[in-house]
Amino acid sequence: MAEIATIARPYAEALYKACAGAAGTDLQAAAAWVDELAAIAANPQLRQLADNPKVTREQLLGVITGVRTDLPAMALNFLRTLVDNGRLLALPEIAAQFRALVNQSRGSSDAVVHSAFPIAADMLAQLGATLEQRFGRKLNLSVQQDESLIGGIRVVVGDEVLDTSVRARLEQMKAALTA
């Protein structure tokens, strides 16, 4: 949705500038609470509540702050601004754009490793070092299990994909045999 991305961009940029300019504000900590608020805002029940015209802004804000109680003052102000402007539903996209700005400032990227099986912490650290060399930047790894891969891994870094899964190899063989 280009419209949501267009709406989210100024909020993400403003939040980034506020966090980067504020003394004592850690960008990673800010990214963590933005991601948490985005997860709350993505909840279908909360979306339904936000769309209800009988629910006041204060009630909506109270529900969200009731779920996540220990928000810093900057987070509360940001959340109040979103609720007051009717932009709560754009919060997941705002979080994604904010995380991209934080990563850009640190020279890193988010990477999702899809694996058919769980990956042990020591193996993930080795894989992370290898992937950082391959992609040429620091990576923030997260792992998602996907049994349809059969074996191997599939790594997604932004718009780049490294697919060494058994499923991908089987699809390549199928394409070669049918060509």
Long-range contacts (C-beta under 8 A, 24 or more apart in sequence): 1-93, 4-89, 4-90, 4-93, 5-93, 5-97, 7-87, 7-90, 7-93, 8-90, 8-93, 8-94, 8-96, 8-97, 9-97, 11-81, 11-82, 11-87, 11-90, 11-94, 12-94, 12-95, 12-97, 12-98, 12-100, 12-101, 13-97, 13-101, 15-78, 15-94, 15-98, 16-98, 16-101, 16-102, 16-105, 18-74, 18-78, 19-74, 20-105, 22-74, 25-74, 27-102, 27-105, 27-106, 28-102, 30-74, 30-75, 30-98, 30-102, 31-95, 31-98, 31-99, 31-102, 33-68, 33-71, 33-72, 33-75, 34-75, 34-94, 34-95, 34-98, 34-99, 35-95, 35-99, 36-68, 37-64, 37-68, 37-71, 37-75, 37-79, 37-91, 37-95, 38-91, 38-92, 38-94, 38-95, 38-96, 39-92, 40-64, 40-67, 40-68, 41-88, 41-89, 41-91, 41-92, 42-91, 42-92, 47-89, 50-88, 50-89, 57-83, 57-84, 60-88, 103-140, 106-138, 107-137, 107-138, 108-137, 108-138, 108-139, 108-140, 109-135, 109-137, 109-138, 109-139, 109-140, 109-157, 109-158, 110-139, 110-140, 110-142, 110-157, 110-158, 111-135, 111-139, 111-140, 111-141, 111-142, 111-155, 111-156, 111-157, 112-141, 112-142, 112-143, 112-144, 112-155, 112-156, 112-157, 113-141, 113-142, 113-143, 113-144, 113-153, 113-154, 113-155, 114-143, 114-144, 114-145, 114-146, 114-149, 114-153, 114-154, 114-155, 114-156, 114-165, 115-143, 115-144, 115-145, 115-146, 115-149, 115-152, 115-153, 115-154, 116-145, 116-146, 116-147, 116-148, 116-149, 116-150, 116-151, 116-152, 116-153, 116-165, 116-166, 117-145, 117-151, 118-143, 118-145, 119-143, 127-153, 131-155, 131-157, 131-162, 134-162, 135-160
